[in-house]
Amino acid sequence: MVEGGASEERLIATSKAIAKATAQLLVACMMKADPNGSSIQRLQDAGRAVKVAAENLVKAAQSAVEVAMEAESEVNVSERHVGSMTQEIEAWESVKKKERQLELAKRQLHKIRQQCYKVT
C-alpha cells in the first residue's frame, strides 16, 4: 500500500506521465543541442535512468495492486462464508421457533379435541 494517501493506480499513472514527459524533454533537447556533445550524452543517460526508475515503480505498484486484490478476495470469501454461516444459523433458529410453535399448536389442538370428546 502506498503511504501518503495516493493510490497505487495514481502512482502508476503519474510514473508513466513522468516517463513520457522526460522522453519529450529529451527529444526537444536533442533537437536544439549538439548531438555529439557530452551534455547530451549525460542527458540521455539521465533520461534512461528516469525511464528505468519509472518502469520499476510501475511494476512495484502493479504488484501491490495485485496483492491487495488477492487479499480483498480472500476477505470477501471468508466474509461470504461467515455471512452464509450466519444465514444458516438464523434459518435454523427460525425453523426451530416454527417447530416449537407448531408443537404448541398441535398440543392446543389436542387439548381442544380432548375437551370436545369429554363433553360429548
C-alpha positions, -999 to 999 in steps of 0.1 A, spaced: 0 0 0 13 34 -9 17 57 21 7 93 20 -28 89 6 -21 83 -30 -35 51 -46 -14 27 -65 -33 35 -96 -25 72 -93 12 63 -87 12 42 -119 -4 69 -139 19 96 -125 50 74 -131 40 68 -167 33 106 -172 68 114 -158 85 89 -181 65 103 -211 74 139 -202 110 130 -197 111 114 -232 95 145 -247 120 167 -229 149 146 -243 136 148 -278 132 186 -275 168 189 -261 182 167 -288 167 190 -315 185 220 -301 217 205 -287 248 193 -303 242 156 -309 279 148 -303 282 169 -271 290 155 -237 260 172 -222 235 154 -245 251 121 -235 246 128 -198 211 140 -205 203 107 -224 218 87 -195 196 106 -170 166 101 -193 173 63 -194 176 63 -156 143 81 -152 127 56 -176 140 26 -157 130 40 -124 95 48 -136 92 13 -151 103 -3 -118 79 19 -98 50 9 -121 59 -28 -117 60 -24 -79 27 -6 -78 10 -31 -101 23 -59 -79 9 -41 -48 -24 -37 -66 -25 -75 -73 -16 -84 -37 -43 -61 -24 -68 -76 -48 -59 -111 -37 -62 -101 0 -96 -85 -7 -108 -116 -25 -97 -137 4 -115 -115 29 -146 -115 7 -146 -153 6 -144 -156 44 -170 -128 48 -193 -147 25 -186 -179 44 -193 -161 77 -223 -145 62 -236 -178 49 -230 -194 83 -249 -166 99 -278 -170 75 -278 -207 81 -279 -202 119 -307 -177 116 -326 -200 93 -321 -229 117 -333 -207 146 -363 -197 126 -371 -234 118 -367 -243 155 -390 -215 165 -416 -225 140 -413 -262 150 -419 -251 186 -449 -230 176 -462 -260 156 -457 -283 185 -476 -258 208 -504 -255 182 -506 -293 180 -508 -296 218 -536 -269 218 -554 -287 191 -551 -320 211 -564 -303 243 -593 -288 223 -602 -322 209 -599 -339 243 -623 -313 258 -647 -318 229 -647 -356 234 -651 -352 272 -682 -330 266 -699 -355 243 
